[in-house]
Amino acid sequence: MITVIYKNQKIQLDEKDSLGTGGEATVIKANNLAFKIYHVSSPEKILKLKDFISSNFDLPDNVARPFDLVYDLKSEPIGFTMPIAKKCKEMIHLSNKKYRTQEQIDTNSIIKVFSHVKETLEKIHSNNLVVGDFNDLNALFNQNFLSVFIDVDSYQFGKYPCPVGTDQFIDPNLYGVDLTKKPSFSKQTDWYSFAVMFFKSLLFVHPYGGTHKTHQTLYDRAQNKIIVFDKNVIYPKMGLNPNCLNDELLNFFETIFKKAKRIDIPSSKFKELENSFEACKSCGLFYHKDRQQCPDCHKLKPQQNVDISQIIITKNIDEDKCIVENIYQTEGAILFTKVIDKTIYVIELINSNTFLHKFSDQKVSTLLWKQNLKNVRYEIFKNYLLVGSENDLMIFEISANSITPVTKTVTFMFDNVPMFGCSENKIYRLSDSSLATGEILHKNLFESILMQTLENQTWFKVGNPDIGCGFFRIFKDYHYFIFSKKGRFELDLPVLDGKIIETEAEFSINTILLLRKTLYKGRTWSHYHIIDDEGKIIDTKSEESLNSELLRTLSGKILVGSSIVHPSDAGIVIEKHKQLTLKKETSNYISSNDRLFLYKDGMLAVSDRKIIFIKLIK
Ligand SMILES: [Zn+2]
C-alpha cells in the first residue's frame, strides 16, 4: 500500500490494483481513475505536466490525458491521474498473426481501427500536440475496434520535448538525434509511425523487415530505404502476399518507405477502404476487391524459396535428412494444439463452428459450439477441456464425440488474460492470494494451496511433470518463482532495465526456459534463462529483438534438457550452450511463426492451417 494525496484527500493505492509498470512509472487503479506514479519524480516532468493540465487542450475522450497532479504525504508531486483504458489491448497484438487468428480479426477490422487512429491523431495535431514516441504499446484498441491513446504525458508541445522514440517506429530522419535536448518530432514523424503500424497490421511484416545479405539491421535498411518488397530481400514466410492490398495502398507505402516522402492518406481514401476486403472462398486470405481474384490462389510464379546462404543465423549447417508427414490441413483456423502422449488435440474454427479434433489411431471430431468464443483460453489434460473466459474457468469432460460440463470455478487474470494451466494430471489456477492445484474426482475439483502469490498480479505457466514457473508483481518489483517435484524455489534473476512487455516459458522434464522481452529507452530486447528444477540458472542470453532471427518471436519453441529447438524461416535451429545448428533440410517445411511440439520420435510443426510431423534422420 502507498498513501497519496489527491484533491486534498488521502487515497490508498493497493498493489493488488496495479494496472502495469514500466521503466518510468507504475499505474494503479483507485477511485475509478488510473494513478500514474513515477518511480523518480523530477522538477522537469512536473513542470511539463502542470503546463499540460493548464493548457486545457481540446482532446477527444479516447485520449487518456492527465487530469490532475498527485502528491505524496510531504506535498511533493509524484504523478498524476488519468482515465482508465478499460478492456483494451495494445496495438502490437494486431500485427501478431497467432492473436489475429485466435480472435478472428480480419483486414476490414484493421481498416476500422486505423481509420479511428487517424481521426484521433488529426485531433491531437490540431492542438499543436505531437505524439512523438508513437508506437504499438501506447496506442490501444477495444472490442469495437476503436482506438485509445495512452502515455499522453510524454507528448511533445511548446518547448517540451518527447524524450524517447521506439526503434521500429521512429522516423529514420531522427536516427542519432538527442531527443531530450529540444522538441524534434513533428506531425510528419507521427504519420511515419502511423504508416509503420498500419503496414505491420496489414501484412504481418515491418516495412524494413525480412533478410538482406549486406544490409543486415533494420536501421541500416531504413537509412538505405530498402523495403521488404525489394528483390534482394527475403520476404518473411509469416508475411501476407502484398498483392492482397490494392495498388493505391501499395503506392502509399512505397512513397513513404522507398521514396522517403512523408505523406498521409486522405480521409476520403480511408473511407473508401472500409469493408473493401473480402475473404477468398478457398484459402481464407482477405484481399482487396480491386484484385478480382485471390493473389495466393492465382499466383503468377511460384513463391521464391528461402535462399539458405543468405540467412545469417548460424555457422553450423547440418545436412541431416528429414522425413515429413502431413498430419492435418484445413481451410479453417487452428486455435489451440496440445500433445498428450501419442494423442494430438486440436481446437479449430471452421465456418464459425468450433471443433475439437482428437488424433490418435484415427481422427475423432466433436462440435464444441456453433460460434467462435472471443478472448478465451483453452487447455486440455487427461480427458478434460478447460475454457477460461475472463475470471471464469469452465471444465468439461471429453467423451466419444461430445463434451459434458463437469464443474465451474474462477481464476484471476494477468494483462486481461485468464491465468490457469495444467500438467498431465492436475489443474493450476489462482485463488485469492494463492496458486492452487487440484484434481478432478467424482466431478469435483479437489485442491490444495501450492504457494502464496498476489491477487491480480500473478503470471504463471505449467508443464509436465508438474513443473512450472511464474512471477507476481508488487508495484514495480517482479518476484519470480519455479516449482517442480523437488519443491518451490524463488529465482534470483538479474533485474532488467525498462518495461517487461512479454513473458513466455517452455518446459522439459527437469528444466525450464523462461523468455522475456523488454522495452528500454525505445529499444526492444529478448532475454532467456534456462533454469533447472531447483531454481538454479544454467544458461542466459540477451539479444536485441529486432535483429535477432531466433528471439524476435518468443513462443513456439521446444526445450529438451538444456537445448532449445527454434522454428525459423530457414528451418529448425537447435541451440545448445549458445552453439547453433541449422537443420537445413527442414527449411521448406518450417516458418518462424510455427509452434513446435515433441511428438513420437520427432516433432510437430503447427501453423495456422496445417500440422506436419518432422523426423530428423542421419
Ligand atoms: Zn485464395
Boltz pocket constraint, residues with backbone or C-beta under 6 A from the ligand:
constraints:
  - pocket:
      binder: B
      contacts: [[A, 280], [A, 281], [A, 282], [A, 283], [A, 284], [A, 285], [A, 294], [A, 295], [A, 296], [A, 297]]
      max_distance: 6.0
